């Protein structure tokens, strides 16, 4: 039996495929702003409100209170705060960021993990591979910026999963390739500059991404002082952005979300779950919190026999046939529109993670069952579209898409998993 265990790192500059960077590499990053020429807002669209959708990666639902994020606490108090927002399964970065902007579960939009195998294409997608990240053929659904641009409402993205690919033939009018070299004050100023453009060139939808909290949690665990510092950094940056934008006298609405939570894991007792099975008949994609096994031939007898051996040996993790995953995950074979979910799926039970001696494993991890409290994500919203001083219960992140579409007056015909009625009550 031979297989290669690949642990996917989401820390430092590893997100979007860059390694830890020295000064030379930083200078080499693509920091250019890309502008699609020839676009303008339709005159009828120019008077619509504005939405800035902010994601703080790994910003667990309790972190604002845990680490005294004073700006976020003040801002959510003026608008809407949810008890928590439930991530989609798997609770990892790429699937959930794309769910937020498509209203589709990962099994329905196609990004079923940070790295996965597409059986029909006989090819791998990886968040660390720039070629796949920028290839629109990997992405299903109609992301919010595509929906807006289709209706001649301009959009902008300062890093968001999918925004570097021409999905539906359309990129945001203003966008950046992910990099770690642009200082936060410059990024905030860019948002202000976008909103000061002439009305016909001004984006009404802006996506903005913070990686810092996730990075610190992975390296040091969610209870570390470094995470407190990262939360404070995001909080202060959001405060700066809001103050600057509020001075423009525009009807700007802010939605602050995260993709998932984080939990400390046991790095001293790594689990190597594939030892009981012969994996030669499978294409195996491995990670700390999920393993996909896809049969090379589709032989059901081999699949079931391998599953039985893995299931019998399972301790500290669960083994599922793709037909039998929990229905609330929306991740079974019947949900798998792109044939990208393994025939057999292995998921550890926290604090356990998969790995082998010598593997670099993070102290903090995510990717587990979204129902677990440590996986809960954040949702706050404020601005003229939102009712003030509202506290609501938990909801699934697929419901953010119809909320943003309604604020911006963007009808959609694509069938989505989100339901407009879930969050309609928080709007004025």
C-alpha positions in Angstrom: 0.0 0.0 0.0 1.3 3.4 -1.0 -0.2 6.8 -0.7 0.9 10.3 -0.1 -0.6 12.3 2.7 -1.0 15.9 1.8 -1.8 18.3 4.7 -3.2 21.5 3.3 -1.9 24.6 5.0 -4.1 27.7 5.4 -1.6 29.8 7.3 0.7 32.7 6.5 0.7 33.3 2.8 -0.1 29.7 1.9 -3.7 30.7 1.1 -4.0 31.1 -2.7 -0.9 29.2 -3.3 1.9 31.4 -2.0 4.5 30.0 0.4 6.1 31.8 3.3 7.6 34.8 1.7 10.8 36.7 2.2 11.4 40.3 1.2 12.4 39.3 -2.4 9.3 37.2 -2.9 7.1 39.9 -1.5 8.4 42.3 -4.1 7.6 39.7 -6.8 3.9 39.4 -5.9 1.3 40.7 -8.3 -0.1 43.8 -6.5 -1.7 45.4 -9.6 -5.3 46.4 -9.6 -7.1 44.9 -12.6 -9.9 47.0 -14.3 -12.1 45.5 -17.0 -12.4 48.2 -19.6 -15.6 49.5 -21.2 -18.0 48.9 -18.3 -20.4 51.4 -16.7 -23.4 51.3 -14.4 -26.7 51.6 -16.2 -28.3 54.9 -15.4 -31.1 53.0 -13.6 -28.5 51.3 -11.4 -26.6 54.3 -10.3 -29.0 55.3 -7.4 -29.0 51.8 -5.9 -27.4 51.3 -2.4 -24.0 49.8 -1.8 -22.9 46.6 -0.1 -19.4 45.9 1.3 -19.2 42.2 2.1 -16.3 41.6 4.5 -14.9 38.2 5.4 -12.5 37.6 8.2 -11.3 34.0 7.7 -11.6 31.8 10.7 -13.4 34.5 12.8 -15.3 32.1 15.1 -18.7 33.3 16.3 -17.4 34.0 19.9 -14.2 35.9 19.0 -15.5 39.4 19.0 -16.6 39.0 22.6 -13.7 36.8 23.6 -11.1 39.3 22.5 -13.0 42.6 23.0 -13.4 43.7 19.3 -14.8 47.0 20.3 -15.6 48.4 16.9 -17.4 45.2 15.7 -19.3 45.0 19.0 -20.4 48.7 18.6 -21.3 48.3 14.9 -23.3 45.1 15.3 -25.2 46.7 18.1 -26.3 49.4 15.7 -27.6 46.8 13.3 -27.9 43.0 13.2 -26.0 40.2 14.9 -26.7 36.5 14.6 -26.1 34.0 17.4 -23.9 32.4 14.8 -23.9 31.5 11.2 -23.5 27.8 10.3 -20.9 27.0 7.7 -21.5 24.5 4.9 -19.7 21.1 5.0 -16.8 20.9 4.8 -16.1 23.8 7.1 -13.0 25.0 5.2 -12.1 28.2 3.4 -12.6 27.8 -0.4 -16.0 25.9 -0.3 -17.5 28.3 2.2 -16.3 31.6 0.7 -17.8 30.4 -2.6 -21.0 29.3 -0.9 -21.4 32.8 0.6 -21.4 34.4 -2.9 -23.4 31.8 -4.8 -26.0 30.6 -2.3 -25.2 27.0 -3.1 -23.8 24.2 -1.0 -20.3 23.1 -2.0 -21.7 19.9 -3.5 -23.8 22.1 -5.8 -21.3 24.8 -6.8 -18.4 22.4 -7.3 -15.8 23.5 -4.8 -16.2 20.5 -2.5 -12.9 21.0 -0.7 -9.8 23.1 -0.7 -8.3 20.3 -2.8 -10.2 17.7 -4.6 -10.3 15.3 -7.6 -12.7 15.6 -10.5 -13.3 12.0 -11.7 -14.8 13.1 -15.1 -11.9 15.4 -15.9 -9.3 13.1 -14.3 -7.8 16.3 -12.8 -7.2 17.9 -9.4 -8.3 21.3 -8.2 -6.2 23.0 -5.5 -6.4 26.3 -3.8 -2.6 26.4 -4.1 -2.6 26.0 -7.9 -3.0 29.4 -9.7 -4.0 27.7 -12.9 -7.0 26.0 -11.4 -7.9 28.9 -9.2 -8.2 31.2 -12.2 -9.9 28.6 -14.5 -13.6 29.4 -14.6 -14.6 25.9 -15.7 -14.1 24.6 -12.1 -16.8 27.0 -10.7 -20.5 26.4 -10.8 -23.3 28.8 -9.8 -23.5 32.6 -10.5 -21.5 34.5 -7.9 -22.8 37.9 -6.7 -20.3 39.9 -8.8 -21.3 38.0 -12.0 -25.0 38.5 -11.2 -24.3 42.3 -10.7 -22.2 42.6 -13.8 -24.8 40.8 -15.9 -27.3 43.5 -14.9 -24.8 46.3 -15.5 -24.2 47.0 -11.9 -20.4 47.3 -11.3 -18.6 45.2 -8.7 -15.2 45.0 -7.1 -13.2 42.4 -5.1 -10.2 42.8 -2.9 -9.6 39.1 -2.7 -12.4 36.5 -2.7 -12.5 32.9 -3.7 -13.6 32.8 -7.4 -13.1 36.4 -8.1 -9.9 35.7 -10.1 -11.8 33.6 -12.7 -14.1 34.8 -15.4 -17.1 32.9 -14.1 -20.0 33.1 -16.6 -17.5 35.0 -18.7 -17.4 37.9 -16.3 -14.8 39.1 -13.7 -15.6 41.9 -11.3 -14.9 45.2 -12.9 -12.2 45.9 -10.3 -10.2 43.1 -8.8 -6.9 41.9 -7.4 -5.0 38.6 -7.5 -4.5 37.4 -4.0 -1.2 38.7 -2.5 0.2 39.5 0.9 2.2 42.6 0.0 -0.5 45.4 0.0 -0.7 47.1 3.4 -4.1 47.3 5.1 -4.3 51.1 4.9 -3.7 50.9 1.2 -6.4 48.3 0.8 -8.9 50.5 2.8 -8.0 53.5 0.8 -8.7 51.6 -2.4 -12.2 50.9 -1.2 -12.7 54.6 -0.5 -11.3 55.4 -3.9 -13.7 53.0 -5.6 -16.6 54.7 -3.8 -15.4 58.1 -4.9 -15.4 57.3 -8.6 -18.0 58.9 -10.8 -21.4 57.4 -10.4 -21.2 55.5 -13.7 -17.9 53.9 -12.7 -18.6 53.3 -9.0 -18.9 49.7 -7.8 -22.0 49.0 -5.7 -20.8 45.5 -4.6 -17.4 45.3 -2.9 -16.0 42.0 -1.5 -13.1 42.4 1.0 -11.1 39.6 2.7 -9.0 39.4 5.9 -6.8 36.3 6.3 -5.1 37.2 9.6 -7.2 35.5 12.2 -7.2 32.2 10.5 -3.5 32.3 10.1 -2.9 33.0 13.8 -5.3 30.3 14.9 -3.7 27.7 12.7 -0.2 28.5 14.0 -1.0 29.1 17.7 -4.5 27.8 18.4 -7.6 29.9 18.9 -6.8 30.7 22.6 -3.4 32.3 21.9 -2.5 35.9 22.4 -1.5 36.0 18.8 -5.2 35.4 17.9 -6.2 38.2 20.2 -3.8 40.5 18.2 -5.2 39.3 14.9 -8.8 39.9 16.1 -7.8 43.4 17.2 -6.1 44.0 13.9 -9.3 43.1 12.0 -11.5 45.1 14.4 -9.3 48.2 14.1 -9.2 47.9 10.3 -13.0 47.5 10.0 -13.3 50.6 12.2 -11.0 52.6 9.9 -12.9 51.5 6.9 -16.3 52.3 8.3 -15.1 55.7 9.5 -13.7 56.5 6.0 -16.7 55.3 4.1 -19.2 57.1 6.4 -17.5 60.3 5.4 -18.6 59.9 1.8 -22.4 60.4 2.4 -23.4 57.3 0.5 -25.9 54.6 1.4 -23.4 51.9 2.2 -24.3 48.7 4.0 -21.8 46.5 5.6 -22.0 42.7 6.1 -19.3 41.1 8.2 -19.0 37.3 7.9 -16.6 34.5 8.4 -16.2 31.2 6.6 -15.8 28.9 9.6 -14.6 28.7 13.1 -11.5 27.0 14.6 -10.7 24.5 17.3 -7.5 23.2 19.0 -6.4 19.8 17.9 -4.3 16.9 19.2 -1.0 17.0 17.2 0.7 14.5 19.5 -1.5 11.6 18.5 -2.0 11.8 14.7 -4.3 9.2 13.0 -3.2 7.4 9.9 -6.6 5.8 8.9 -5.6 4.3 5.6 -3.4 1.5 7.0 -6.1 -1.1 7.1 -7.0 -0.8 3.4 -5.4 -1.3 0.0 -5.7 2.1 -1.6 -4.1 1.1 -5.0 -7.6 1.0 -6.5 -8.4 4.5 -5.4 -7.4 8.1 -6.1 -6.8 9.5 -2.6 -7.0 13.2 -1.7 -5.9 13.7 1.9 -6.0 16.5 4.4 -5.9 17.0 8.2 -9.7 17.0 8.5 -11.0 15.0 5.5 -9.9 12.2 3.2 -11.6 11.5 -0.1 -11.2 8.1 -1.8 -12.4 7.8 -5.3 -12.5 4.4 -7.0 -10.5 4.3 -10.2 -12.9 1.9 -11.9 -16.2 2.4 -10.0 -16.2 -1.2 -8.9 -18.8 -1.3 -6.2 -17.6 -4.5 -4.6 -14.1 -3.0 -4.1 -15.6 0.2 -2.7 -17.8 -1.7 -0.2 -15.0 -4.1 0.8 -12.6 -1.2 1.4 -15.2 0.7 3.3 -15.9 -2.3 5.5 -12.2 -2.6 6.4 -11.8 1.1 7.1 -15.0 1.2 9.1 -14.1 -1.8 11.3 -10.8 -0.1 12.2 -12.2 3.4 12.8 -11.4 5.0 16.2 -11.5 8.7 16.6 -12.9 9.3 13.2 -15.9 8.4 11.0 -16.0 6.6 7.7 -18.8 7.1 5.2 -19.8 5.8 1.9 -20.8 8.8 -0.2 -24.4 7.6 -0.2 -24.5 7.6 3.6 -23.1 10.9 4.8 -25.3 12.8 7.2 -28.1 14.4 5.1 -27.7 17.8 6.8 -24.3 18.1 5.2 -25.8 18.1 1.7 -22.6 16.2 0.7 -23.8 12.8 -0.4 -23.5 11.2 -3.8 -27.0 12.5 -4.8 -25.8 16.0 -4.1 -22.6 15.7 -6.0 -23.4 17.6 -9.2 -19.8 17.5 -10.5 -18.6 14.0 -9.4 -16.0 15.5 -7.1 -16.8 13.9 -3.7 -15.0 10.6 -2.9 -16.8 7.3 -3.0 -15.5 6.9 0.6 -15.0 9.8 3.0 -13.1 9.9 6.2 -13.7 12.7 8.8 -11.9 12.9 12.1 -13.7 13.6 15.4 -12.1 16.6 17.1 -9.6 17.0 18.6 -8.3 14.2 16.4 -6.7 15.0 13.0 -5.2 12.9 10.2 -1.5 12.7 9.7 1.6 10.6 9.9 4.8 11.1 12.0 6.8 13.9 10.6 3.9 15.8 9.0 3.5 19.4 9.8 0.1 19.7 11.5 -1.4 23.0 12.7 -2.3 23.5 16.4 -5.7 24.9 15.3 -7.9 23.3 12.7 -11.3 23.5 11.1 -13.1 21.3 8.5 -15.2 19.4 11.1 -18.9 19.1 11.3 -20.4 22.6 11.0 -22.8 21.9 13.8 -20.0 21.8 16.4 -19.8 25.1 18.3 -16.1 25.6 17.5 -17.0 25.6 13.8 -19.6 28.3 14.1 -19.0 31.4 11.9 -19.9 35.0 12.4 -22.6 37.2 10.9 -23.0 41.0 11.6 -24.7 43.6 9.4 -25.3 47.3 9.7 -26.2 50.2 7.5 -29.4 51.9 6.1 -30.8 48.7 4.7 -30.9 46.9 8.1 -33.2 47.3 11.1 -31.3 48.6 14.2 -30.6 46.6 17.3 -31.6 43.2 16.0 -30.4 39.9 17.5 -31.4 36.8 15.5 -30.9 33.1 15.8 -28.5 30.9 13.8 -28.9 30.3 10.1 -27.0 28.7 7.3 -24.5 30.6 5.2 -26.3 29.8 1.9 -28.8 32.5 2.9 -26.4 35.4 2.5 -26.6 35.4 -1.3 -30.4 36.2 -1.5 -29.9 38.9 1.2 -27.3 40.8 -0.8 -29.2 40.3 -4.0 -32.3 41.8 -2.5 -30.5 44.8 -1.0 -29.0 45.5 -4.5 -32.2 44.8 -6.3 -30.7 42.0 -8.4 -33.2 39.4 -9.5 -31.8 35.9 -10.2 -33.1 32.9 -12.0 -30.4 30.4 -11.0 -31.8 27.9 -8.5 -30.0 28.3 -5.2 -30.1 26.6 -1.9 -30.5 29.9 0.1 -34.0 31.1 0.9 -34.9 34.8 0.8 -37.3 34.5 3.7 -34.7 33.5 6.1 -33.1 37.0 6.4 -35.8 39.2 4.9 -36.9 40.1 8.5 -33.7 42.0 9.2 -34.2 44.5 6.4 -36.1 47.7 6.9 
